[in-house]
């Protein structure tokens, strides 16, 4: 099994699909959690306190970090493999292939854009929340409690540069998901002629839901800061 997942192109795509599916599920959970802050700061902070530096949250964090690393490494591996297989052929293409979206041809670039946004997000939130708790501190670098997540959201999204950075990040994530979600089903053999358009539709719905949910929080808190 280990050899199949490493040495076989099908196995590597399967790893990409499984890791991608888990990350999409986490995005949907995280988006739902963040939307809570729009309606109730107390409820959001209660969720943050429930997760925090508790053992189950730490296990989940390590697992998610491992999934991200695996997803990135396999994405680079598959991209290099595809380019090697095509050789110089890619320089001879002058006509856009039918049914090939822009996002599908730029998944690696989009992936790095998503990663860059993730690093900013880690610094703004994870560092000032869970990491601060792990270090045994009761106050983060902004002088607030590490479980006061709503206060951190209000602080960061009152600043226009962060608003722009996060919205661009979410846009890159949207493009990445519009191809990635249906592609993970294709990798396990579900994207036949009947299901291809359905899966494309599902991918667009999931990507739009993730984008809209996260963007809503950013925009709402920025508008509130102006009032």
PyMOL commands that set and color helices and strands:
alter all, ss='L'
color gray80, all
select helices_A, chain A and resi 2-7+9-39+41-51+55-91+102-105+107-126+130-134+149-156+160-187+193-226
alter helices_A, ss='H'
color red, helices_A
deselect
rebuild
show_as cartoon
